[in-house]
């Protein structure tokens, strides 16, 4: 028979270690900070070691606490996944995939018929959001992260990296009637901008593209040109470009469907490096077979 410490003590310690605060752990578990402290002391008595260095604040794990925490964290993550996988009795639980909004709308959605054809027994729930959902809290089974460098602390697979270049509707070019031969020719058109919430100074924006283009095109002097249209959401900027309202700097991955269909064309060959698309999952997940299937599909989906 297994001899386990009290579950409440394990839960209190895991929450306090993950959140770095007895107060935050108490709020999550709907108890008082005193109750959290009592449960942690009970676990320390059971283990025979102090698990936190309580002074000075914030909480810092001792050597024994640092050794105990990863196993508990992964164990609770596995329990959350196991319960979620059988929550809907009699029906297959959907594989919950969180993705940036623009990628979900422009890349994932057009390719979902192919997923259903290949994997009809694995339903999907696509959670399109630019917020970073917490996989350890069970908010999703799998995340598509968009970042300059590989995320840490998870099982991670890089799917692809993108690049950014000016795109527009072919109808916009036809209406203008003149070929685009130099970067400065783009200034004849309305420039469409969208907000980069990452605040990355090297983000591939119009300002960055024009500064780079100015190094090879001496006639490009209007680098401070005011954007004709500016959007908070990337999706709205893409909609405006498809509608022929101007030119935007877009990810070749996000608008790959439009480029392939001819709804958009590359307006100039100069490109800027983008970021990586990463599949991120917990190391211990009962949906590992479904996650592997999704990863394989993403790597081959056209």
Secondary structure, DSSP 8 states (H G I E B T S, - for coil): ------HHHHHHHHHHHHHT-HHHHHHHHTS-HHHHHHHHHHHHHHHTS--EE-SSSS-EE-HHHHHHHHHHHHHHHHHHHHHHHTSSTTS---EEEEE-HHHIIIIIHHHHHHHHHH-TTS-EEEEE-SS---GGGTS-SEEEEEESS---SSEEEEEEEEEEEEEE-HHHHHHH-S---SGGGGGGS-EEEE--TT--TT---HHHHHHHHHTT-TT---TT---SEEESSHHHHHHHHHTTS-EEEEETTTTHHHHHHTSSEEEEEEEEEEEEEEEEE-SS-TTHHHHHHHHHHHHH--
